[in-house]
Amino acid sequence: MNRKHLFLSVLFALTVPLGAGVSVDEEKLGESLGGWKERTGKVAEYPLSGANYRTYRPEITPTPEGGLFISLRIDHVRGWLSSDDHAMLEITVDKQGKVVSAQSSIAIQGRSVTSDVIRGGTEAGQKLAGTDRAVQIGTDLIADVSAKMLREKIVEAGRVSFPSALRHNYNLLYQAIKTEEEPQAPAVEEPAKAEEKPVAPKAKVLEIKPYGTEGKPELPVQGAE
């Protein structure tokens, strides 16, 4: 590799933006729900609060800021002779894996209940970091959708506990979010400097001046008194 190619390689390495990556560990999420065992590995089914629920593998889309938009479908399994209820849980995380916003919707017998978009951008939310911020967003999300379901006068046990199933999935999904450490830019070695040899001081030229100049006495003459 000549010097030109080496210089271009180093320049490219220094100019490529390096950032931490965020992803969802789908296998960890599936294991926490009992495993992706149904519908050719795409669905997990599990009991919760006296009812049966079904969670599908998440749909994940990268955001322009380097984060993720995660959509999770959850069904309330009601039996062979009844139609299932459906819910969507949507979460946006930034590139550090922090929850930015969350929203959920529940569809029951043609009626749809949709929560507000819960954000962590308020003054109080900005003071919280990491897990505390995610817990606060999740709490506000479930409180909002529960209040709206209460107005619908829903009384069936599995439907009443649907917000609990949403919270269960929210918690497990957050725990499955992982970030990768930011890679370091390759170190560029400086060329070794040539060893400097000590320079000997220049010898001063001894100037010899004849006597009798610049006011100095002349040499004495032999025999002179």
C-alpha positions in Angstrom: 0.0 0.0 0.0 1.5 3.3 -1.0 1.4 6.5 1.0 -1.6 7.9 -0.9 -3.8 4.9 -0.3 -2.7 4.9 3.4 -3.6 8.6 3.8 -7.0 8.1 2.1 -7.8 5.1 4.4 -7.0 7.0 7.5 -9.0 10.0 6.3 -12.0 7.8 5.6 -11.8 6.2 9.0 -11.8 9.6 10.7 -14.6 11.1 8.7 -17.1 8.2 8.9 -19.6 9.0 11.7 -19.4 6.6 14.6 -22.5 6.0 16.8 -23.9 3.6 19.3 -26.4 1.2 17.8 -29.8 0.3 19.4 -31.7 -2.9 18.7 -34.4 -5.2 20.1 -33.4 -8.6 21.3 -36.4 -10.5 19.9 -35.3 -13.8 21.3 -35.1 -12.4 24.8 -38.6 -10.9 24.4 -40.0 -14.1 23.1 -38.5 -16.1 26.0 -40.0 -13.7 28.5 -43.4 -14.3 26.9 -43.1 -18.1 26.9 -41.4 -18.5 23.5 -42.2 -17.8 19.9 -43.9 -21.2 19.6 -47.0 -20.5 17.6 -47.6 -19.8 13.9 -44.2 -20.9 12.7 -42.2 -19.0 15.3 -44.0 -15.6 14.9 -46.3 -15.7 18.0 -46.1 -16.2 21.7 -49.2 -17.2 23.7 -49.5 -17.0 27.5 -52.0 -16.7 30.3 -52.2 -13.4 32.3 -54.7 -12.2 35.0 -57.1 -15.1 34.3 -57.2 -14.6 30.5 -55.2 -15.7 27.5 -53.2 -13.4 25.3 -51.1 -13.6 22.1 -48.2 -11.3 21.2 -46.6 -11.2 17.8 -43.0 -10.5 16.9 -42.4 -6.8 16.9 -42.2 -4.7 13.7 -39.1 -2.5 13.9 -38.3 0.6 11.8 -35.2 2.8 12.2 -35.8 6.5 12.8 -33.9 9.3 11.0 -32.3 10.2 14.4 -30.7 6.8 14.7 -33.4 5.3 17.1 -36.2 2.8 16.6 -39.9 2.8 16.1 -41.3 -0.4 17.6 -44.8 -1.7 16.9 -46.1 -4.7 18.9 -49.5 -6.4 18.3 -51.3 -8.1 21.2 -54.5 -10.1 21.0 -56.9 -11.1 23.7 -57.8 -14.7 22.9 -61.5 -15.2 23.6 -62.2 -18.7 22.3 -63.4 -20.5 19.3 -66.9 -19.0 19.1 -65.9 -15.4 19.9 -63.8 -12.9 17.9 -60.5 -11.9 19.5 -59.8 -8.3 20.7 -56.7 -6.6 19.4 -54.3 -4.0 20.7 -51.3 -2.1 19.4 -48.4 -0.9 21.4 -46.1 1.6 19.7 -42.8 2.8 21.3 -40.1 5.2 20.0 -36.6 5.0 21.4 -33.6 7.1 20.7 -30.1 5.9 19.7 -29.2 5.6 23.4 -32.1 3.2 23.9 -34.2 5.7 26.0 -37.9 5.7 25.5 -39.0 9.0 23.7 -42.7 8.3 23.3 -45.3 5.6 23.6 -48.9 5.1 22.4 -51.4 2.3 22.5 -54.8 1.4 21.1 -57.3 -1.3 21.8 -60.1 -2.5 19.5 -63.0 -4.3 21.1 -66.1 -5.3 19.1 -65.8 -2.5 16.7 -65.0 0.1 19.3 -61.5 1.5 19.4 -59.8 3.2 22.4 -56.6 5.1 21.6 -54.4 6.7 24.2 -52.7 10.0 23.9 -49.1 10.0 22.7 -47.2 10.0 26.0 -43.8 11.7 25.7 -40.9 12.2 28.1 -40.2 15.7 26.8 -41.9 17.5 29.6 -39.8 19.4 32.2 -40.4 16.7 34.7 -39.7 13.9 32.2 -36.4 15.4 31.1 -35.1 15.3 34.7 -35.7 11.5 34.7 -33.1 9.3 33.0 -33.0 5.7 31.7 -35.3 3.3 33.5 -37.1 5.9 35.6 -38.1 7.8 32.5 -39.4 4.6 30.8 -41.4 3.7 33.9 -43.0 7.1 34.1 -44.0 7.0 30.4 -45.4 3.4 30.8 -47.4 4.5 33.9 -48.9 7.5 32.2 -49.7 5.4 29.1 -51.6 2.7 30.9 -53.4 5.2 33.1 -54.6 7.1 30.0 -55.9 4.1 28.1 -57.4 2.6 31.3 -59.4 5.8 31.9 -60.7 5.8 28.4 -61.7 2.1 28.6 -63.6 2.8 31.8 -65.8 5.2 30.0 -66.7 2.5 27.5 -68.3 0.4 30.4 -66.4 -2.7 29.6 -67.0 -5.5 32.1 -65.6 -8.8 30.6 -62.7 -10.0 32.7 -60.2 -10.5 29.9 -61.1 -7.1 28.4 -60.9 -5.3 31.7 -57.4 -6.7 32.2 -56.2 -5.8 28.7 -54.4 -2.6 29.9 -52.5 -4.9 32.3 -51.4 -7.1 29.3 -50.3 -3.9 27.6 -48.2 -2.9 30.6 -46.7 -6.4 30.8 -45.6 -6.3 27.2 -44.3 -2.7 27.6 -42.1 -3.8 30.5 -40.7 -6.8 28.7 -40.2 -4.9 25.5 -38.2 -2.3 27.3 -36.0 -4.9 28.9 -35.3 -6.4 25.5 -33.9 -3.1 24.1 -30.1 -3.2 23.9 -27.4 -0.7 22.8 -24.0 -1.4 21.5 -21.0 0.5 22.7 -19.7 3.3 20.5 -16.7 2.1 18.5 -13.5 4.1 18.9 -11.8 5.7 16.0 -8.6 3.9 15.0 -5.5 5.5 16.4 -3.2 7.1 13.9 0.4 6.6 14.6 2.6 9.5 14.1 5.8 8.9 12.1 8.8 8.4 14.2 11.0 11.4 14.4 14.7 11.1 13.4 17.0 11.2 16.4 18.7 14.5 16.6 22.4 14.4 17.0 24.0 17.0 19.4 25.8 19.7 17.5 29.2 20.6 18.8 29.7 24.2 19.7 31.7 26.2 17.3 35.3 27.0 18.6 36.0 30.6 19.0 38.8 32.0 16.8 41.6 33.3 18.9 42.5 36.8 17.7 46.1 37.7 18.1 47.0 41.3 17.9 50.5 42.7 17.7 51.8 44.9 20.5 51.9 48.6 19.9 48.3 48.8 18.7 45.3 50.2 20.3 47.4 52.0 23.0 49.3 48.9 24.1 53.1 49.4 24.8 55.6 48.2 22.2 57.9 45.3 23.0 61.0 46.6 25.0 64.2 47.0 23.0 67.2 45.3 24.4 69.9 47.6 25.7 67.4 50.5 26.1 67.4 52.1 29.5 
